[in-house]
């Protein structure tokens, strides 16, 4: 549980902003990998996989931030937003 909470932020506003940034960047990278980047040396697949990782990390940031803000004893696990 401690490793999950290291992705969270101290305030919900920061968590939502970082989660939205990861979500948007993941979506843009996936679309770029699928539609814009030519398939030279599998670079389009690399962009798509990195986009998927960013896309799937966004809810993790949001959930860990929610847990850090709701449960009072968990704040000691983080100092800043990662």
ABEGO torsion letter per residue (X at the ends): XAAAAAABBABAAAAAAAAAAAAAAAAAAAAAAAAABBBBGGAAAAAAAAAAAAAAAAAAAAAAAAAAAABAAAAAABABBX
